Amino acid sequence: MDRHQAAVKVIASQIGDFYERKKPFRIYHGSTNSTRQSQYQRDAIIHTSHLNHVLRVNTERKTALVEPNVPMDKLVAETLRHGLVPPVVMEFPGITVGGGFAGTSGESSSFRHGFFENNVNWIEIVLANGDVMTASSDENADLFYGAASSFGTLGVTTLLEVQLVDAKELVELTYHPVSSVPEAIRKFEEATIDPSIHYLDSIFFARNWGVVCTGRLTDSSQAVGIVQRFTRPKDPWFYRHTEKLLARTAAPVTEAVPLVDYLFRYDRGAFWVGRYAFKYFITPFNRITRRILDRFMHTRIMYHALHKSGLSKRYIAQDVAVPYAAADEFIQFVEDLFGFYPIWLCPLRMVGRSPFSSYTEDEISSEPARLVNFGVWGPGPSGLDSFVEANRKLEQKVHELNGMKCLYAHAYYTEEEFRNTYNCKDYDVLRVKYHATYLPSVYDKVKVDVSKEKEAIAKSWIAWLLALFWSIWPLAGLYGVFHAIRGGDYLLPPKTEASRSLQEK
């Protein structure tokens, strides 16, 4: 704890300096699982990348004391040493504890445990004026609930106590073929009232062809079915394996999957987004090429390449959730708008929300407080105007259906639309109370400034020529892959003489 306290003291001093100058800053983690382009400035960041330790696992209380930059794979490895696991584990191993708390994370156990933030007992946070506070549902509750899903705009979270549950060696995973979204919703409802089911999600490969996956934690002595793995280079990608199972039989199939393989089953290929990389580079997509290129098909590498290439402006990458009753209408809307499959469906339970949260139950749905998340990931329309229009149609449909959109991705709301969609009134009160009004707001952090992009092209014929050159296949992709192979920092802008001087001081 001495090392941690010393690090927090430095962060608090740095933030205090920014506060005195009223200079906005952003929190720098060293990596990201957002698709938004980097907006960092080297002289206006607070580094938290070194806060990456699991400080303690309490087996009696079933909790872990964790710094914010601990990634999921590191947290799971540490807790499994004690026979425990977090109730909600984000499917990408590089997503951090702090990112899960501040950025809204719902996964296949969220039908039972809610979002990742709902399984955090308390946080330590450095406020925007440099004060260090702790917050929980009993102490500074407005700050605790407000900081969740606030994208670091109320302060810098430096420590979290995360709940844990008993782990088992395997997940007994059953694949249930379904022929419609209403049938999948019925499966969700049946699974929810079965206490033996710990994990639940669904993949639709076509409008009338999908699967609902139910998982039960189990020991090897009780496991049913063959043991199937998904994390090694020779293993199949999870979605491809599932698709092949569905093609062979219309009956449910059960397999035993090692717990870590289950939790990170979507890492290789980033669900199925990786297949678009094969198409982009005109590379055969088969078992042999997937194995040869396995190194590049893990999410940490893929995010690196995505950010350096700028290709996030060509692909739709959105997670949105609507009430169960609207799910069938919504998948038809997505099919009509984009025309691509697969689509991920994940049931969510809205629990532990406070009026200070950005999302509240009253705004999302009436009873029951259950939504189904749609992972909408695939190629978007060509051309900036068409791409923006498609994203805005998606946002408007979600709002029309009384749903919610996760803000890790591109957001195209006007500020008025954003304030009408999210709970900004109470959030604004917190910004004043906790001295954060000089920091970027959530809207500032997640919006895409389309007019700025258009102006940059319009002002310079050189910029226009560069944009045209960059669009030529496959220069952007090759540039991204090159930087991913080289490694190193991919979020900060290049150093300037001014930033070097500042760093030396």
C-alpha positions, 0 to 999 in steps of 0.5 A: 500500500505504501507504493500505492499511496505514494503514487496517489499523492503524486497524482493528487499534486498534479491534479491540484496544479491543473485545478489551480490553472483551470487547465483541462486534462485527460486520464492516460492509461496507456491503452484503450478498448474504445474505438474513438480516436485519441484526443490526448495532449502531452502537456494535459494528461494524468498518467495512471498506467502504473496503477496496475496492481492487485493489492489484496484478495480477501478470501473471507470477504470475497473481495479484491483490492485493485488498482484501476489499470489492472486488465481483466486477464491479470485480475482473473489470474490473481483471483483464480489462485484463491478459487475466486472470480469477479461476477462480471468479467469483460470478454476482452482481456485488455479491458481494465478494472477502471475502464469497466467501472467508468465506461459501462460494461455488460457481459454474459453474466450481467443478466444476473449481476448487472454491469461491472460497476454494480459489483464494485463495493467502493472506490478511492478517487482523486477529485478534480481539485486534488482532494482524495476521497473514498466513495461507496453506496454508504459514503459519498453515495452521489459521487460513487454512483455518479463516477460510474459510467462517467468516463473519468469526468468527475475525477481520477479513480485510483483504487476499487474494491471488487466483489468476487464469487466462487470459481469452478474449473469449467463452464458447462456450455449448452448451445440452444438453436433458435429461429427468431429473436422472440424465441431467444428472448423466451430462452433468456427469461427461462434461463434467468429463473434457473439459479444454476445458470451463471452465463447467458448470451446469444449470437444471430447469424441471420434473421431466423438463425441463431443460438442462445448459449447458457453456461453453468460453472462446474467441476471436471468430475461433474462436467458433461460433454467434451472439453473445448478450448478457445484461447490457443492458436490451434483452437477455433474462434468461438463464433466459428465453432458455434456456427459449425455446431448449428449447421450440424444439428438442430438439437442443443449441444453441450460442451465443457469449456475451461473457465478462462477460455470461456471468459475470453472466448471472444478475444481471438477475432474480437467476436467476429470483427477480425474476419473483416481484416481478412477481407480487407487484405484479400486474404483467405479466411480459413483455419490455416490462415487464422492460425498463421495470423493468430498473433494479430487477431487478439484484441490488444493488437487489433485495437492498436492497429485500428487506432493507427490506421484510422479505419474506425471511421469506416466500420460500425462499432456500437453496443446498444440495448433496448427493452426485451419487447423491442428486440425483434423490431430492433434487429429488423431495423439493424438488418435493414440499415446495415445488412450484416450478421452476425449480431451479438445479443446479451441480456442485461439486468439494470440493478443498483442505479441511482439518480446520479447515474448517467443511465437510470431505470426510469429513463430506460424502461419500465418494469421489468428493468431488463434490456438486451444488448445488441453488438452491432459491428461491421462495415459501414456505408462509404463516405463521411455523410452516409456513415454519419447518417447511419450512425445517427439513425441508429442512435435515434432508433435506440432513443425511440425504443426507450433504450440506451447506447454504450458510449465507448464508441463513436457518438453523433448526438448533438449536445441537445440530443445528448442532454435529452437522452442521458441524465445530465441534470444531476450529473451537472450538479455533481460536476459543480459539487466536486469541482470538475466543471473545468474538465471535459464533460462526458459529451466532450469526450464521446462526441464526434466533431463531424464539422471539424473533420469536414473543415479540415478537408475543405481548408486544404487541397493537400489534406484532400489529396492525403485523404484520397491517398490514404483511402487507397487499399490497403495503405491505412491497414498496412500502416496500422499493422506495422505499428501494432507489430512495432508496439509502443505507445499508440495514443499520444501524439508525437513529441514536440520540442515544447512537450520534451521541455515540459517533461524534462522540467 
